[in-house]
Amino acid sequence: MLTTWIVLAVLLFWAVGAYNRLIRLRSAAVQAFGGLDAHLVRMMAMLGEYEATQVPEPVPSDARAALWAATTQFGASLAASRARPLDAGAAAALTAAHRVLDTAWQTVVREAQERHVAQGRGAEEDAMAAWVLRREQHLAQNALAQQQFNDAVAQYNGAIAQFPARLLAWLFGFKPAQAL
């Protein structure tokens, strides 16, 4: 009888410790997303500044309109991810929106460079170069924050996949997270 109580006590203490570890790892992943979120919001603000400084063109640019639409889509995806940072669907939508935003930005840059060359000005006069540099700086900062988030997600996913913690994960509804 005493042996049974000892075994039950050991199992209970193990379960509490394993549960706390899962909570701690999930919290670390959510916190890492908060850091990434701050960087992504700054990048969106930079794109908003870019749009605000552009002079209206007589014929609206399809590339600029696509950039604005992609920025809006990215903002909506970021808001959804912010509400559920470890949700696989929200992460997939954010990743797709980031690709669309990157493609739209590259199109705007290419269009600006073509317009610049057509006007016969040298590359040193290109006002777009400053924006390209700022975006590259933002991307470098984002990459570090994204790596930290992905590392935290990998640790969390690894913990919920290990036996016997997998049983607790199943019991308490811990779902695998999606890296970005």
C-alpha positions in Angstrom: 0.0 0.0 0.0 2.8 2.4 0.9 4.6 1.6 -2.4 1.4 2.5 -4.3 1.2 5.9 -2.6 4.9 6.6 -3.3 4.5 5.7 -7.0 1.4 7.9 -7.2 3.2 10.8 -5.5 6.2 10.5 -7.9 3.8 10.4 -10.9 2.0 13.5 -9.6 5.2 15.4 -9.0 6.5 14.4 -12.4 3.2 15.5 -14.1 3.2 18.8 -12.4 6.9 19.4 -13.4 6.3 18.3 -17.0 3.2 20.5 -17.2 5.1 23.5 -15.9 7.8 22.9 -18.4 5.3 22.8 -21.3 3.7 26.0 -20.0 7.1 27.7 -19.7 8.2 26.7 -23.2 4.9 27.8 -24.7 5.2 31.1 -22.9 8.7 31.6 -24.2 7.5 31.0 -27.7 4.7 33.5 -27.3 7.1 36.0 -25.8 9.6 35.5 -28.7 6.7 36.2 -31.1 6.2 39.5 -29.2 9.7 40.6 -30.1 9.2 39.6 -33.7 5.9 41.4 -33.8 7.5 44.7 -32.7 10.0 44.4 -35.5 7.3 43.6 -38.1 5.3 46.6 -36.9 8.3 48.9 -37.4 8.8 47.5 -40.9 5.1 48.2 -41.7 5.6 51.8 -40.3 8.5 52.2 -42.6 6.4 51.2 -45.6 3.7 53.6 -44.4 6.4 56.4 -44.3 7.5 55.4 -47.8 3.9 55.7 -49.1 3.4 59.0 -47.3 6.5 60.6 -48.9 5.6 59.6 -52.5 4.2 62.3 -54.7 0.9 61.3 -56.3 1.5 60.2 -59.9 -0.8 61.4 -62.7 -1.4 57.8 -63.6 -1.5 55.7 -60.4 1.1 53.0 -60.3 -0.1 49.4 -60.2 3.0 48.5 -58.3 2.4 51.0 -55.6 -1.3 50.0 -55.3 -0.1 46.4 -55.0 2.4 47.4 -52.3 -0.3 49.1 -50.4 -2.7 46.2 -50.7 0.1 43.8 -49.7 0.9 45.9 -46.7 -2.8 45.9 -45.6 -2.9 42.1 -46.0 0.3 41.7 -44.1 -1.1 43.9 -41.3 -4.3 41.8 -41.1 -2.2 38.6 -41.0 0.0 40.0 -38.3 -3.0 41.0 -36.2 -4.4 37.4 -36.5 -0.9 36.0 -35.6 -0.7 38.4 -32.7 -4.0 37.0 -31.3 -2.8 33.3 -31.7 1.0 33.4 -32.2 1.4 29.6 -32.1 -1.5 28.8 -34.4 -0.3 27.0 -37.5 -2.9 28.6 -39.8 -2.1 32.1 -38.6 1.6 31.5 -39.1 1.1 30.1 -42.6 -1.0 33.2 -43.5 1.6 35.5 -42.1 4.4 33.8 -44.0 2.3 34.0 -47.2 1.5 37.6 -46.6 5.2 38.4 -46.0 6.1 36.8 -49.4 3.4 38.8 -51.2 4.7 42.0 -49.4 8.3 41.2 -50.4 7.3 40.6 -54.0 5.3 43.9 -54.1 8.2 45.8 -52.6 10.6 44.3 -55.2 8.3 45.4 -58.0 8.1 48.9 -56.7 11.8 49.1 -56.4 12.3 47.7 -59.9 9.7 50.1 -61.3 11.4 53.1 -59.6 14.8 52.1 -60.9 13.5 51.7 -64.4 11.8 55.1 -64.2 15.1 56.5 -62.8 17.1 55.1 -65.7 14.6 56.3 -68.3 15.0 59.9 -66.9 18.7 59.6 -67.4 19.9 60.2 -63.9 22.8 58.5 -62.3 22.4 55.8 -59.6 23.8 58.2 -56.9 20.7 60.4 -57.3 18.3 57.6 -56.8 16.0 58.5 -53.9 14.8 54.9 -53.7 18.2 53.7 -52.6 17.7 55.1 -49.1 14.4 53.3 -48.8 15.9 50.0 -50.0 18.7 50.4 -47.4 16.2 51.0 -44.6 14.1 48.0 -45.7 17.2 45.8 -45.7 18.1 47.0 -42.2 14.6 46.1 -41.1 14.8 42.7 -42.7 18.1 42.0 -40.9 16.6 42.8 -37.6 13.5 40.8 -38.4 15.6 37.8 -39.3 17.2 37.7 -35.9 13.9 38.0 -34.1 12.3 35.4 -36.4 15.2 33.0 -35.6 14.6 33.5 -31.9 10.9 32.7 -32.4 11.6 29.7 -34.5 14.1 28.4 -31.9 11.5 28.8 -29.2 8.9 27.0 -31.3 11.3 24.1 -32.0 12.0 23.7 -28.3 8.2 23.8 -27.5 7.4 21.3 -30.3 10.2 19.0 -29.2 8.9 19.0 -25.7 5.3 18.2 -26.6 6.5 15.4 -28.9 8.5 13.6 -26.2 7.1 10.6 -24.5 5.7 10.7 -21.7 5.1 14.5 -21.9 3.2 13.8 -25.1 0.5 12.4 -22.9 0.2 15.5 -20.9 0.2 17.6 -24.1 -2.6 15.6 -25.4 -4.5 15.7 -22.2 -4.3 19.5 -21.8 -4.6 20.3 -25.5 -1.1 21.5 -26.3 -0.8 21.8 -30.1 2.3 22.0 -32.1 3.3 25.5 -33.2 4.3 26.6 -36.6 7.7 28.2 -37.2 7.9 31.2 -39.6 
